[in-house]
C-alpha cells in the first residue's frame, strides 16, 4: 500500500485530460486550437524544445517547402491568412518555423503545449475506457482521447555504415541539423544521399566548400522550383481571392488549388506536348507537376514526360558521363516523390564538385579521416547524411502503445500498418492518427485540418451520444487495406522501391502506405462515414455495451 507521501507525489505528477495530443507540428498545433473551441481540456506534448515539427528539425542549408507558401498555410482563420506576409514563392525553413510560432502566440496555444517532453508509453485501460500515458519526465497523464500527430517525416533513417564512431571530423544529418551554423568554408565535404533534402542542400554547400563529393545511389527526377520573392501585387491578389482559392483546393485531388491542364499526353501532338512541357518547365515547381492528369496511371504519358526531364539534365550538365549518372532510369517519373530544386544539376558543372555512384563504388566503412569505398579512400572534414525518414509509421511506433487487452501496436503492425481511413486502428479505442498510414499523400496544412476536424467530429458525436469508446471495426480496416492496395496497383508507384512502400528502411514490411484516390475522394468517403453515424466503427455506451452505428 502506497504511503501518504507517495500518494501525494503520484497525484502531483498526474494530470487528467479530455484530449492528449502527441506532437506540436502543424497537426498538433491545430488540434490544440480545435479542442479549445470544443471546450475540451487538452495538452500537446512535444519532444523538441520548440514547436513546428519537421520545420523545427530540418534547418539544413537550403531547406525549403516544395508547396507554394501561400498555400502551405492554415485555412481556419481568415484573419490569420490576411495578416501573415509570405516573402517568397517557396518559403524557407526559418520563415515556415516563424509562421508556426506566430500561430501559437496569436491564439495563445502555448499554455497547452509542453515542450521537451517525450511520450514514451500509451496503455489503454479497458475497464475505465481511458489511456494511461507516460512521459520521459516520469509524468502520468490520464486521457479519455489521444490524437497522434508526431509527424509524417520525423524519424530520420540512421546512417547504416560501420565505423562512423571512428570518424574524427564533423558529421550531421539534414533531419537533425544543429541550431548553430555549420562552417563549410575551405572544407572537404561529403553529402550522402540525393533525395529531396540532398538536392536542396547540395547547391548551397557546394557554393561554400573547398570541395564537395556527392554520393548517390538512385538518381532522382527534379524540377526547377524557380523560387523568387513575392511582389506586393501578388500578395494583394492572393489575399483578395483566398476564399475562392481555398474552396478550389478543398475540391482538388491534391489539396492544392491547381487543375491539370490536359487529361493525357496522348491528347497532344509531339510539338504541342513539347510546347506545353517547356512553358510549365519555365514556370517551375508544381506547375510542371500538375499539367498532365494521367502521368501517374498511363505509362505512355509518363514516359514522354520523363524523357523531357532527362533531356533537360543533358542540356544543363556539361560532362556527358556525369549527366548520365544523374539521369533517372528504370522507374517512372513521379513514382518516387518528385523533387524541386534551385540549380541542382548546374552544381555538377562546378570544378569543386564530384559525383560518386555508390552502386558502382559502394561505401564500405568510415575511417578516422573519412570513408572507404570499394575502390578508394576519401578524406573529409565534414560529412552530411541526407538519408530520408522512416515515413508514416516510424514516429508512431517509437511510442510503446498497448491497446485493448494489452495488444501491442508494434506487434499488430509487424506485417505492415493497418488502419481505417488512416484515422483509427482496430483494437485501439479512442485513439486517432493524423498524417499516419492510410491517408492521401499529404501536400499541405489543409490535410492536417481535415484530419483533425474529422476526429473532433467523432469525439463530439461520442459526447452527444454518451459513448465511452469508439473503435475501428476489423472488417472496415480490411476493406480499407484492400482499397489502398487496389488504388496503388492502378498507378506507376509499384514499379519502384520508395518510402511510400517502406522500402528505404531495412526490415520494414513492404506495404503501400498511402491512399492514391485523391484528397477530394478521401474527403467524400470520410464525410459519408460521419453521415452514416460511423458504420465502420464499434461504438460503446459502456465498456461492455456496443451500439450498432445508425440505430
C-alpha positions as CSV (number, residue, x, y, z in Angstrom):
1,X,0.0,0.0,0.0
2,X,1.4,3.4,-1.0
3,X,2.3,5.8,1.8
4,X,0.5,9.2,2.0
5,X,3.7,10.9,0.7
6,X,3.9,8.5,-2.3
7,X,0.2,9.1,-3.0
8,X,0.7,12.9,-2.8
9,X,3.7,12.6,-5.2
10,X,1.7,10.5,-7.6
11,X,-1.2,12.9,-7.6
12,X,1.2,15.9,-8.1
13,X,2.7,14.1,-11.1
14,X,-0.6,13.0,-12.6
15,X,-2.8,15.1,-15.0
16,X,-6.3,14.3,-16.3
17,X,-7.2,15.4,-19.8
18,X,-10.1,15.1,-22.2
19,X,-7.6,15.0,-25.1
20,X,-3.9,14.4,-25.2
21,X,-2.0,15.3,-28.4
22,X,1.3,13.8,-29.3
23,X,3.4,16.4,-31.2
24,X,3.3,20.1,-31.8
25,X,3.9,20.3,-35.5
26,X,1.2,21.8,-37.7
27,X,-1.2,19.0,-37.0
28,X,-0.7,19.1,-33.2
29,X,-1.0,22.9,-33.1
30,X,-4.3,22.9,-34.9
31,X,-5.6,20.0,-32.7
32,X,-5.0,22.2,-29.6
33,X,-6.9,25.1,-31.2
34,X,-9.9,22.9,-32.2
35,X,-10.0,21.2,-28.8
36,X,-10.1,24.6,-27.1
37,X,-13.0,25.5,-29.3
38,X,-14.9,22.4,-28.2
39,X,-14.3,23.1,-24.5
40,X,-12.1,20.1,-24.1
41,X,-9.2,20.0,-21.6
42,X,-6.2,19.5,-23.9
43,X,-2.4,19.4,-23.8
44,X,0.1,18.7,-26.6
45,X,3.4,17.1,-25.7
46,X,6.4,17.8,-28.0
47,X,9.8,16.2,-27.7
48,X,11.6,19.2,-29.2
49,X,12.2,22.4,-27.3
50,X,10.2,24.3,-29.9
51,X,7.0,23.9,-32.0
52,X,7.0,23.4,-35.7
53,X,7.7,19.6,-36.1
54,X,9.6,18.9,-39.2
55,X,10.3,22.6,-39.7
56,X,11.9,22.7,-36.3
57,X,14.4,20.0,-37.0
58,X,15.1,20.3,-40.8
59,X,17.1,23.6,-40.7
60,X,19.8,22.4,-43.0
61,X,21.2,24.9,-45.6
62,X,18.7,25.3,-48.4
63,X,15.7,23.7,-46.6
64,X,12.6,24.9,-48.3
65,X,9.0,23.8,-48.7
66,X,8.0,22.4,-52.1
67,X,4.4,23.7,-51.8
68,X,4.0,27.4,-52.6
69,X,4.0,29.3,-49.3
70,X,0.6,31.0,-49.9
71,X,-0.9,27.5,-50.0
72,X,1.2,26.0,-47.3
73,X,-0.8,27.7,-44.6
74,X,-3.8,27.3,-42.4
75,X,-7.3,27.9,-43.7
76,X,-9.2,28.0,-40.4
77,X,-8.7,31.8,-39.8
78,X,-9.1,34.4,-42.5
79,X,-7.6,37.0,-40.1
80,X,-4.5,34.9,-39.9
81,X,-4.1,34.4,-43.6
82,X,-4.7,38.1,-44.2
83,X,-2.2,39.3,-41.7
84,X,0.7,36.9,-42.4
85,X,3.1,38.1,-45.1
86,X,5.0,35.4,-47.0
87,X,8.2,36.7,-48.6
88,X,8.9,34.1,-51.2
89,X,7.1,31.8,-53.6
90,X,8.6,28.8,-51.8
91,X,9.2,29.7,-48.2
92,X,12.4,28.6,-46.5
93,X,12.6,26.7,-43.2
94,X,13.1,29.7,-41.0
95,X,10.1,31.5,-42.4
96,X,7.8,28.5,-42.0
97,X,9.0,27.9,-38.4
98,X,8.3,31.6,-37.7
99,X,4.8,31.1,-39.1
100,X,4.2,28.1,-36.7
101,X,5.5,30.1,-33.8
102,X,3.3,33.1,-34.7
103,X,0.2,30.9,-34.9
104,X,0.9,29.5,-31.4
105,X,1.4,33.0,-30.0
106,X,-1.5,34.6,-31.8
107,X,-4.0,32.1,-30.4
108,X,-2.3,31.7,-27.1
109,X,-1.8,28.0,-27.6
110,X,1.5,27.8,-25.8
111,X,-0.1,27.3,-22.4
112,X,-1.4,24.0,-23.6
113,X,1.8,22.8,-25.3
114,X,4.5,21.2,-23.2
115,X,7.9,21.2,-24.9
116,X,11.0,19.0,-24.3
117,X,8.7,16.1,-23.3
118,X,8.7,12.7,-25.0
119,X,5.6,10.5,-24.8
120,X,7.2,7.0,-24.1
121,X,4.2,4.7,-23.5
122,X,0.4,4.6,-24.0
123,X,-1.6,1.9,-22.2
124,X,-5.4,1.6,-22.7
125,X,-7.4,0.9,-19.5
126,X,-10.2,-1.4,-20.7
127,X,-12.2,-1.0,-17.5
128,X,-12.1,2.8,-17.3
129,X,-12.0,3.4,-21.1
130,X,-9.1,5.8,-21.0
131,X,-5.5,6.0,-21.9
132,X,-2.7,5.9,-19.3
133,X,0.2,7.9,-20.8
134,X,3.8,8.1,-19.6
135,X,6.5,10.6,-20.4
136,X,10.2,10.7,-20.1
137,X,9.8,13.1,-17.2
138,X,8.1,10.5,-15.1
139,X,4.7,12.1,-15.5
140,X,1.4,10.1,-15.8
141,X,-1.4,11.5,-17.8
142,X,-4.9,10.1,-17.8
143,X,-6.7,10.9,-21.1
144,X,-10.1,10.0,-22.5
145,X,-8.9,10.6,-26.1
146,X,-5.5,10.5,-27.7
147,X,-4.5,12.1,-31.0
148,X,-1.2,11.1,-32.5
149,X,0.5,13.9,-34.5
150,X,4.2,13.0,-34.1
151,X,5.0,13.8,-37.8
152,X,4.9,12.0,-41.1
153,X,8.6,12.6,-41.7
154,X,10.1,13.0,-38.2
155,X,12.2,9.8,-37.6
156,X,15.4,10.0,-39.6
157,X,16.9,7.0,-41.2
158,X,20.0,6.0,-39.1
159,X,23.3,6.1,-41.1
160,X,23.8,2.3,-41.7
161,X,27.6,2.4,-42.3
162,X,30.1,0.7,-40.0
163,X,32.9,2.7,-38.3
164,X,31.2,6.1,-38.1
165,X,32.3,6.4,-34.5
166,X,35.9,6.4,-35.7
167,X,35.5,9.5,-37.8
168,X,37.2,12.4,-36.2
169,X,35.6,15.2,-38.3
170,X,32.1,16.7,-38.0
171,X,29.1,14.8,-39.2
172,X,25.5,15.9,-39.4
173,X,22.1,14.7,-40.5
174,X,19.9,17.1,-42.6
175,X,16.9,16.0,-40.5
176,X,18.7,16.9,-37.2
177,X,20.6,19.9,-38.1
178,X,22.2,22.0,-35.3
179,X,20.9,25.4,-34.5
180,X,24.4,26.9,-34.8
181,X,25.6,27.5,-38.4
182,X,27.9,24.8,-39.8
183,X,31.0,26.4,-41.4
184,X,31.8,24.7,-44.7
185,X,34.3,27.4,-45.9
186,X,37.5,25.8,-47.1
187,X,36.4,22.3,-46.0
188,X,36.3,19.0,-47.8
189,X,32.7,17.9,-47.5
190,X,30.7,14.7,-48.4
191,X,26.9,14.6,-48.9
192,X,25.5,11.1,-48.8
193,X,22.0,10.9,-50.4
194,X,20.2,12.7,-53.3
195,X,16.6,12.7,-52.2
196,X,14.8,15.9,-51.6
197,X,17.0,17.1,-48.7
198,X,20.2,16.3,-50.5
199,X,19.0,18.0,-53.7
200,X,18.2,21.2,-51.7
201,X,21.4,21.4,-49.7
202,X,24.0,20.2,-52.2
203,X,24.0,23.5,-54.2
204,X,24.3,25.6,-51.1
205,X,27.1,23.5,-49.6
206,X,28.9,23.5,-53.0
207,X,29.0,27.3,-53.0
208,X,30.9,27.4,-49.7
209,X,33.0,24.2,-49.5
210,X,36.5,23.9,-50.9
211,X,35.4,20.5,-52.4
212,X,32.2,18.6,-52.3
213,X,31.8,14.9,-53.0
214,X,28.2,13.7,-53.6
215,X,27.5,10.0,-53.0
216,X,24.4,9.0,-55.0
217,X,22.6,5.6,-55.0
218,X,19.5,6.4,-57.1
219,X,19.3,9.4,-59.5
220,X,16.2,11.5,-58.9
221,X,13.8,13.4,-61.1
222,X,13.8,17.0,-60.1
223,X,12.0,20.1,-61.3
224,X,13.4,23.6,-61.1
225,X,11.5,25.5,-58.3
226,X,12.0,28.9,-59.9
227,X,11.8,30.4,-56.4
228,X,11.7,34.2,-56.2
229,X,10.4,36.9,-53.9
230,X,6.7,37.6,-54.0
231,X,5.6,41.0,-55.1
232,X,3.2,43.2,-53.2
233,X,0.8,42.9,-56.0
234,X,0.9,39.1,-55.9
235,X,0.2,39.1,-52.2
236,X,-2.7,41.6,-52.5
237,X,-4.2,39.5,-55.3
238,X,-4.0,36.2,-53.3
239,X,-5.4,37.8,-50.1
240,X,-8.3,39.2,-52.1
241,X,-9.2,35.7,-53.5
242,X,-8.1,33.4,-50.7
243,X,-11.6,32.2,-50.1
244,X,-12.1,31.1,-53.7
245,X,-8.6,29.6,-53.8
246,X,-9.3,27.5,-50.7
247,X,-12.6,26.3,-52.0
248,X,-10.9,25.0,-55.1
249,X,-8.1,23.4,-53.1
250,X,-10.6,21.5,-50.9
251,X,-12.3,20.1,-54.0
252,X,-9.0,19.1,-55.6
253,X,-7.3,15.7,-55.8
254,X,-4.1,17.0,-54.3
255,X,-5.4,19.5,-51.8
256,X,-3.9,22.4,-53.8
257,X,-5.6,25.0,-56.0
258,X,-4.4,23.5,-59.3
259,X,-6.1,21.5,-62.0
260,X,-4.2,19.5,-64.7
261,X,-4.2,21.3,-68.0
262,X,-4.6,18.1,-70.0
263,X,-6.2,14.7,-69.4
264,X,-3.4,12.8,-71.1
265,X,-0.2,13.4,-73.1
266,X,-1.9,11.3,-75.8
267,X,-4.2,14.2,-76.4
268,X,-1.3,16.3,-77.8
269,X,0.9,16.0,-80.8
270,X,4.6,15.9,-80.2
271,X,5.3,19.6,-80.9
272,X,2.2,20.6,-78.8
273,X,3.4,18.5,-75.9
274,X,6.9,19.9,-76.1
275,X,5.5,23.5,-76.1
276,X,3.3,22.7,-73.0
277,X,6.1,21.0,-71.1
278,X,8.5,23.7,-71.8
279,X,6.1,26.5,-70.8
280,X,5.4,24.8,-67.5
281,X,9.1,24.0,-67.0
282,X,9.9,27.7,-67.3
283,X,7.4,28.4,-64.6
284,X,8.7,25.6,-62.5
285,X,7.6,23.8,-59.4
286,X,4.1,22.4,-59.0
287,X,3.0,24.0,-62.3
288,X,5.1,21.4,-64.2
289,X,3.8,18.6,-62.0
290,X,0.1,19.5,-62.5
291,X,0.0,19.6,-66.2
292,X,-1.0,16.0,-67.3
293,X,-3.6,14.3,-65.3
294,X,-2.8,10.7,-66.2
295,X,1.0,10.7,-65.7
296,X,0.6,8.5,-62.6
297,X,-1.5,5.9,-64.3
298,X,-0.6,5.9,-68.0
299,X,2.9,4.6,-68.8
300,X,2.9,6.2,-72.3
301,X,2.1,9.7,-70.9
302,X,4.6,9.1,-68.1
303,X,7.4,8.1,-70.5
304,X,7.0,11.2,-72.6
305,X,7.3,13.5,-69.6
306,X,10.2,11.5,-68.1
307,X,12.2,11.8,-71.4
308,X,11.6,15.5,-71.4
309,X,13.2,15.8,-67.9
310,X,16.1,13.5,-68.9
311,X,16.8,15.7,-71.9
312,X,16.9,18.8,-69.6
313,X,19.6,17.1,-67.5
314,X,21.7,16.5,-70.6
315,X,21.2,20.2,-71.6
316,X,22.4,21.5,-68.3
317,X,25.3,19.2,-67.3
318,X,28.4,19.7,-69.3
319,X,30.1,16.4,-68.7
320,X,28.1,13.6,-70.6
321,X,29.3,10.9,-68.2
322,X,28.1,12.9,-65.1
323,X,24.9,13.8,-66.9
324,X,24.2,10.1,-67.5
325,X,25.0,9.3,-63.8
326,X,22.4,12.0,-62.8
327,X,19.7,10.7,-65.2
328,X,16.9,8.7,-63.6
329,X,16.2,5.4,-65.5
330,X,14.4,2.2,-64.8
331,X,11.4,3.8,-63.0
332,X,8.6,6.2,-64.0
333,X,8.5,9.9,-63.3
334,X,6.6,10.6,-60.1
335,X,6.8,7.0,-58.7
336,X,9.3,8.5,-56.2
337,X,8.2,11.8,-54.8
338,X,9.4,14.4,-57.3
339,X,11.9,17.0,-56.0
340,X,12.0,20.7,-56.6
341,X,15.4,22.3,-56.8
342,X,17.4,25.5,-57.2
343,X,20.4,25.0,-59.6
344,X,20.9,21.3,-58.6
345,X,22.1,19.9,-61.9
346,X,24.2,23.0,-62.7
347,X,26.0,22.4,-59.4
348,X,27.8,19.4,-61.0
349,X,29.4,21.8,-63.6
350,X,31.5,23.3,-60.7
351,X,35.1,22.4,-60.6
352,X,34.9,21.7,-56.8
353,X,32.0,19.1,-57.1
354,X,32.4,15.4,-57.7
355,X,29.7,12.7,-58.1
356,X,30.2,9.1,-56.9
357,X,27.8,6.3,-57.9
358,X,27.6,4.1,-54.8
359,X,26.2,1.3,-56.9
360,X,29.5,1.1,-58.8
361,X,31.6,2.1,-55.8
362,X,29.7,1.2,-52.6
363,X,30.7,2.7,-49.3
364,X,32.4,0.0,-47.2
365,X,33.1,1.8,-43.9
366,X,34.1,5.0,-42.2
367,X,37.6,5.7,-41.2
368,X,39.3,8.2,-38.9
369,X,39.7,10.7,-41.7
370,X,36.7,10.0,-43.9
371,X,35.4,6.9,-45.6
372,X,36.4,3.9,-47.7
373,X,34.6,2.8,-50.8
374,X,35.2,-0.5,-52.7
375,X,37.9,1.2,-54.8
376,X,39.4,4.1,-52.8
377,X,39.7,6.0,-49.6
378,X,38.3,9.5,-49.3
379,X,39.3,12.2,-46.7
380,X,36.7,14.7,-45.4
381,X,36.4,17.4,-42.8
382,X,32.5,17.2,-42.7
383,X,30.1,14.5,-43.7
384,X,26.4,15.2,-44.2
385,X,23.8,12.5,-44.3
386,X,20.7,13.1,-46.3
387,X,19.2,9.6,-46.0
388,X,15.5,10.3,-45.6
389,X,13.0,9.1,-43.0
390,X,11.1,6.1,-41.6
391,X,8.0,7.7,-43.0
392,X,4.4,7.3,-41.9
393,X,4.9,4.7,-39.1
394,X,8.3,5.5,-37.6
395,X,7.3,8.2,-35.1
396,X,4.1,6.2,-34.1
397,X,6.0,3.0,-33.4
398,X,8.7,4.9,-31.5
399,X,6.0,5.0,-28.8
400,X,5.2,1.8,-26.9
401,X,1.5,1.7,-27.5
402,X,-0.8,-1.0,-26.0
403,X,-4.5,-1.1,-26.8
404,X,-7.4,-3.3,-25.8
405,X,-6.3,-6.4,-23.8
406,X,-2.7,-5.2,-23.8
407,X,-2.4,-5.6,-27.6
408,X,0.9,-4.1,-28.8
409,X,0.7,-1.8,-31.8
410,X,4.2,-2.8,-32.9
411,X,3.1,-6.5,-32.9
412,X,-0.1,-5.7,-34.7
413,X,1.7,-3.8,-37.4
414,X,4.6,-6.3,-37.7
415,X,3.5,-7.3,-41.2
416,X,2.6,-3.8,-42.2
417,X,0.5,-0.9,-40.9
418,X,-3.3,-1.3,-41.0
419,X,-5.8,1.5,-40.3
420,X,-9.3,2.5,-41.1
421,X,-9.5,5.8,-43.0
422,X,-5.9,6.4,-41.9
423,X,-7.5,7.7,-38.7
424,X,-8.1,4.7,-36.4
425,X,-6.8,1.2,-35.6
426,X,-8.9,-1.8,-34.6
427,X,-8.2,-2.8,-31.1
428,X,-7.0,0.7,-30.1
429,X,-10.1,2.6,-28.9
430,X,-10.3,6.4,-28.6
431,X,-7.0,6.8,-30.5
432,X,-6.7,8.9,-33.7
433,X,-3.9,9.2,-36.2
434,X,-3.0,12.4,-38.0
435,X,-0.9,12.1,-41.2
436,X,-0.3,8.5,-40.5
437,X,-0.5,5.5,-42.8
438,X,-3.6,5.1,-45.0
439,X,-4.3,8.7,-45.8
440,X,-3.8,10.5,-49.2
441,X,-0.4,11.9,-50.0
442,X,0.0,15.0,-47.7
443,X,0.7,18.2,-49.6
444,X,-0.2,20.9,-47.1
445,X,-1.8,22.1,-44.0
446,X,-5.4,21.5,-45.2
447,X,-4.7,17.8,-44.9
448,X,-3.9,18.3,-41.2
449,X,-7.0,20.5,-40.7
450,X,-9.3,17.9,-42.3
451,X,-7.8,15.0,-40.3
452,X,-8.2,16.9,-37.0
453,X,-11.7,18.2,-37.8
454,X,-12.9,14.7,-38.7
455,X,-11.5,13.3,-35.5
456,X,-13.1,16.1,-33.5
457,X,-16.4,15.4,-35.2
458,X,-16.3,11.8,-34.0
459,X,-15.4,12.9,-30.5
460,X,-18.3,15.3,-30.5
461,X,-20.6,12.6,-31.7
462,X,-19.4,10.4,-28.8
463,X,-20.0,13.2,-26.3
464,X,-23.5,13.9,-27.6
465,X,-24.5,10.2,-27.5
466,X,-22.8,9.3,-24.2
467,X,-20.4,6.9,-25.9
468,X,-17.3,5.9,-23.9
469,X,-15.5,4.2,-26.7
470,X,-15.1,4.4,-30.5
471,X,-13.1,1.8,-32.3
472,X,-12.5,0.9,-35.9
473,X,-14.0,-2.4,-36.9
474,X,-11.6,-5.1,-38.2
475,X,-13.7,-5.7,-41.3
476,X,-13.7,-1.9,-42.1
477,X,-9.9,-2.0,-41.7
478,X,-9.7,-5.0,-44.0
479,X,-11.7,-3.1,-46.7
480,X,-9.6,0.0,-46.3
481,X,-6.5,-2.1,-46.7
482,X,-7.8,-3.6,-50.0
483,X,-8.8,-0.1,-51.2
484,X,-5.2,1.2,-50.7
485,X,-3.6,-1.8,-52.4
486,X,-6.0,-1.7,-55.4
487,X,-5.6,2.0,-55.9
488,X,-1.8,1.7,-55.8
489,X,-1.8,-1.1,-58.4
490,X,-3.6,1.2,-60.9
491,X,-0.6,3.6,-60.8
492,X,3.1,3.7,-61.6
493,X,4.1,3.6,-57.9
494,X,4.6,-0.2,-57.6
495,X,7.3,0.0,-60.3
496,X,9.9,1.4,-57.9
497,X,11.1,0.9,-54.4
498,X,10.3,4.0,-52.3
499,X,9.5,5.3,-48.9
500,X,5.8,5.1,-49.9
501,X,6.4,1.3,-49.6
502,X,8.7,1.5,-46.6
503,X,11.5,0.2,-48.9
504,X,14.1,2.7,-47.7
505,X,14.2,1.2,-44.2
506,X,15.8,-2.2,-43.7
507,X,13.4,-4.7,-42.1
508,X,10.4,-2.6,-42.6
509,X,7.4,-4.5,-44.1
510,X,6.8,-3.8,-47.7
511,X,3.3,-2.4,-47.9
512,X,1.9,0.6,-49.6
513,X,1.2,3.3,-47.0
514,X,-0.9,6.0,-48.8
515,X,-4.3,6.2,-50.5
516,X,-3.9,7.2,-54.1
517,X,-7.5,8.1,-54.8
518,X,-7.1,11.8,-54.1
519,X,-7.8,14.2,-51.3
520,X,-11.3,15.0,-52.8
521,X,-12.3,11.4,-53.0
522,X,-11.0,10.8,-49.4
523,X,-13.0,13.7,-48.0
524,X,-16.2,12.3,-49.6
525,X,-15.6,8.9,-48.1
526,X,-14.9,10.4,-44.7
527,X,-18.0,12.6,-45.0
528,X,-20.2,9.6,-45.8
529,X,-18.8,7.7,-42.8
530,X,-19.8,10.6,-40.5
531,X,-23.2,11.0,-42.1
532,X,-23.9,7.3,-41.7
533,X,-23.1,7.6,-38.0
534,X,-19.7,5.9,-38.2
535,X,-20.7,2.5,-39.6
536,X,-17.1,1.5,-39.8
537,X,-16.7,1.8,-36.0
538,X,-17.9,0.0,-33.0
539,X,-19.5,2.5,-30.6
540,X,-19.9,1.6,-26.9
541,X,-22.1,3.3,-24.3
542,X,-20.2,1.4,-21.6
543,X,-17.2,-0.8,-21.5
544,X,-19.3,-3.8,-22.3
545,X,-22.2,-2.5,-24.4
546,X,-21.6,-2.0,-28.1
547,X,-24.0,0.1,-30.1
548,X,-24.5,-0.5,-33.8
549,X,-24.0,2.6,-35.8
550,X,-27.1,4.2,-37.2
551,X,-29.5,2.6,-34.7
